[in-house]
């Protein structure tokens, strides 16, 4: 699957799943709200299991692995069936492992130097993280100047809300936005699937209005 297909809906739900039993119901709630793309972060012991369960039960979902910090985590993600990987920073070991396993990777960048290195390593879709802390929309506008001609696309993540979503989507350099507001850890722990579906549907309406 190519990256344009992965990010077609322009929104990625970034989810921390404590219990693998919640993985499929959570993804079903997102799908019910109209979103098919979820990033399961490797911040919990059950991340790989959660990815494998979603991939087996819900073939309509696009499932990625987030917070990849090591080459070993990349392998775990691939073995679980992850269709893309995301890292909060730029690691050459993670980059090499992703290339070796043919896993599309969105490495995290903030500075121009990190962007240049990511391009050198062969990546054109970069996570801009933490977006709101490091200048948000205005920072991305400034970075587009020197890098716009490279074909580079950003996936800003970190502190973005339903209210700020339209501002990011309006930028031509933004391929998609990563957000956790529609499936915060508390909502998942409480199994608030109906609430998650409602929040997801609201976000998808915002995206539809920006096209």
C-alpha positions in Angstrom: 0.0 0.0 0.0 1.4 3.4 -1.0 1.6 6.3 1.4 -1.0 8.4 -0.4 -3.5 5.5 0.2 -2.4 5.2 3.8 -3.1 8.9 4.4 -6.0 9.4 2.1 -8.4 10.5 4.9 -5.8 13.0 6.2 -6.3 12.0 9.8 -4.5 9.4 11.9 -5.8 8.4 15.3 -2.9 8.1 17.7 -3.9 5.6 20.4 -2.4 4.3 23.6 -4.0 0.9 24.2 -3.3 -0.6 27.6 -5.3 -3.8 27.1 -5.2 -5.6 23.8 -8.8 -6.6 24.3 -9.7 -3.0 23.7 -7.9 -2.8 20.4 -10.7 -4.2 18.1 -13.6 -2.4 19.8 -11.7 0.9 19.6 -10.9 0.5 15.9 -14.6 -0.5 15.3 -15.6 2.8 17.0 -13.2 4.8 14.8 -14.5 3.0 11.6 -18.1 3.7 12.7 -17.1 7.4 12.9 -15.7 7.2 9.3 -12.0 6.9 10.1 -10.0 3.9 8.9 -6.5 4.8 10.1 -5.1 4.1 13.6 -1.5 4.4 14.9 -1.0 2.1 17.9 1.8 3.4 20.0 4.5 1.2 21.4 4.1 2.8 24.8 2.5 -0.3 26.2 3.5 -3.9 26.5 0.5 -5.0 24.5 1.1 -2.8 21.4 2.2 -5.6 19.0 -0.7 -7.8 20.2 -3.1 -5.0 19.6 -1.9 -4.4 16.1 -2.1 -8.1 15.3 -5.7 -8.3 16.6 -6.9 -5.3 14.6 -5.2 -6.6 11.4 -6.9 -10.0 11.8 -10.4 -8.8 12.8 -10.7 -5.6 10.7 -9.1 -5.8 7.2 -10.8 -2.4 6.3 -8.6 -0.7 8.9 -5.1 0.8 8.2 -2.9 0.1 11.2 0.4 1.6 12.0 2.9 1.3 14.9 3.9 4.5 16.7 6.6 5.5 19.1 9.1 3.3 17.4 12.4 3.9 19.2 14.5 0.9 18.3 15.2 -1.4 15.4 13.8 -4.3 17.4 10.5 -2.5 17.8 10.3 -2.0 14.0 10.7 -5.8 13.6 8.0 -6.4 16.2 5.7 -4.0 14.4 6.3 -5.7 11.0 5.7 -9.1 12.5 2.4 -7.9 14.0 1.3 -6.7 10.6 1.8 -3.0 10.9 1.3 -1.2 7.6 3.3 1.9 8.5 5.6 3.1 11.3 6.0 6.4 13.2 8.8 7.6 15.3 8.9 10.7 17.6 12.4 11.4 16.4 15.0 10.7 13.7 16.9 7.5 14.4 19.2 6.0 11.8 18.8 2.6 13.3 15.0 2.8 13.1 15.3 4.2 9.6 17.5 1.3 8.4 15.3 -1.3 10.0 12.2 0.3 8.3 14.0 0.2 4.9 15.1 -3.3 5.5 11.6 -4.5 6.2 10.0 -2.3 3.5 7.9 -0.5 6.2 6.8 3.1 5.3 8.1 5.2 8.1 7.2 8.7 9.3 10.2 9.8 11.3 9.8 12.7 13.7 11.5 16.1 12.9 11.4 19.6 14.2 14.5 21.4 12.9 15.8 22.1 9.4 18.8 19.9 10.1 16.6 17.0 11.0 14.5 17.5 7.9 17.6 17.5 5.7 18.9 14.3 7.3 15.5 12.6 7.0 15.5 13.4 3.3 19.0 12.0 2.9 17.8 8.8 4.6 15.0 8.5 1.9 11.9 9.7 3.8 9.5 12.3 2.3 6.6 12.1 4.8 7.8 13.4 8.2 6.1 13.6 11.5 6.3 17.2 12.9 6.4 16.6 16.6 5.5 18.0 19.1 3.7 20.3 16.7 2.0 22.8 19.0 5.0 23.1 21.4 7.3 24.0 18.5 5.3 26.7 16.6 2.5 24.7 15.1 1.0 26.1 11.8 3.4 29.1 11.7 6.5 26.9 12.0 5.3 24.6 9.2 4.6 27.6 7.0 8.2 28.8 7.6 9.7 25.4 6.9 7.8 25.0 3.7 9.8 27.8 2.2 13.2 26.1 1.9 11.8 22.5 1.6 8.6 23.0 -0.5 10.3 22.0 -3.8 11.5 18.7 -2.4 8.1 17.0 -2.4 8.3 16.8 1.4 5.0 16.4 3.3 4.4 16.8 7.1 2.2 14.9 9.5 2.0 17.2 12.4 1.2 15.6 15.8 1.2 16.7 19.4 -1.3 19.0 21.0 -3.6 19.3 18.0 -7.3 19.5 18.7 -10.6 19.5 16.8 -10.5 23.3 17.0 -7.0 23.6 15.4 -7.4 20.8 12.9 -8.7 23.0 10.0 -5.6 25.3 10.3 -3.2 22.4 9.8 -5.3 20.8 7.0 -5.2 24.1 5.1 -1.5 23.9 4.6 -0.4 22.3 1.3 2.6 20.8 3.0 0.4 18.8 5.4 -0.4 15.3 4.2 -2.4 14.3 7.3 -2.7 15.2 11.0 -2.1 12.9 13.9 -4.4 13.3 16.9 -5.4 11.5 20.0 -8.4 13.7 21.1 -10.9 11.4 19.6 -9.6 8.4 21.5 -7.8 9.6 24.6 -6.4 7.0 27.0 -9.2 7.7 29.5 -11.9 7.2 26.9 -10.4 3.9 25.8 -10.0 2.7 29.4 -13.6 3.5 30.1 -14.7 1.8 26.9 -16.5 4.9 25.8 -16.9 3.6 22.2 -20.0 5.7 21.4 -18.2 8.9 22.5 -15.1 7.9 20.4 -17.4 7.4 17.4 -19.0 10.8 17.9 -15.7 12.6 18.2 -14.3 10.8 15.2 -17.4 11.7 13.1 -17.0 15.4 14.1 -13.4 15.3 13.0 -14.3 13.7 9.7 -16.9 16.5 9.1 -14.2 19.1 9.6 -12.0 17.2 7.1 -14.8 17.0 4.5 -15.4 20.8 4.8 -11.7 21.5 4.0 -11.6 19.6 0.7 
